[in-house]
């Protein structure tokens, strides 16, 4: 039998990845460009708003999809085992006692009723992944449009091409470092689900007068697992790269500084797309485990149908007892994730 801890861990990783994407969506919502009279501002602002509308919609619907297609179906399977536990154990006892003719068909029918929802679990996940793919495709289009516009804007600054290239490289390096820590959080094990914490980093680039910023990038991190070390690592990385970028901007004119860091607007969008990939990867692992569950149940049913001695029924009952305990644990874990309170923390990185 598939280990219930392994299944719970995979569900938790999927939930962690889903919460990561939710936090990324909030980070994109909080991205800000200081209004400018420059000719490029209106176009880039429009493209940013397009991305923000997409993530607002997903932030509302994404959790609902996950609850409906992943958690609720897992809970339903667990309840199905619990609801049929007594009667199936009774049928096993009768078979072990030698009463086969009238009991075996009833037992096989109930086992089939347990198997059908497990098989449907993967269909439910496929529906969620279909919605996720549609969202990711739209986000990729938004990212590509912004990247094209930023590239064209920066290409016009002929005097500062070397500085802009250096800054862009540092932004890419920062993105990679942040994503490394975020992936570790998404894969973190949670001994107990006590709540969901979303941390939104407001990353200020090009400080402006009056405490404002010409560019404010939002990076979100969310998880059902404790992740204090990784959060601290992300904050340290952001501060480190901010210092380096400020040094690169020392020789750039004030009018060009905002243009020099426009790539930071794309960074949160890229993060959201990467999160969608993380969810798919985690769910693919979960689908493998669900298939193992379905195959095990079918194997037990086949052996019972062909059983020639009561020993097969003893083995079948032992398997079913373990399966009921497993599904109770899965059920309780899924309920805990659904009901976990959400707390949002904002960290300003000036």
Secondary structure, DSSP 4 states (H G I P E B T S, - for coil): ---HHHHHHHHHHHHHHHHHHHHHHHHHHT-EE----STTHHHHHHHHHHHHHHHHHHHHHHHHHHIIIIIHHHHHHHHHHHHHHHHHHHHHHHHHTT--TTHHHHHHHHHHHHHHHHHHHHHHHHHHHHHHHHHHHHHHHHHHHHHHHHHHHHHT-GGGHHHHHHHHHHHHHHHHHHHHHHHHHHT---SS---EEEEEEEEEEEE-GGG-EEEEEEEEEEESS--HHHHHHHHHHHHHHHHHHHHHGGGS-HHHHHHHTTHHHHHHHHHHHHHHHHHHHHHHHHHHHHHHHHHHHHHHHHHHHT--STHHHHHHHHHHHHHHHHHHHHHHHHHHHHH--EEEEEEEE-
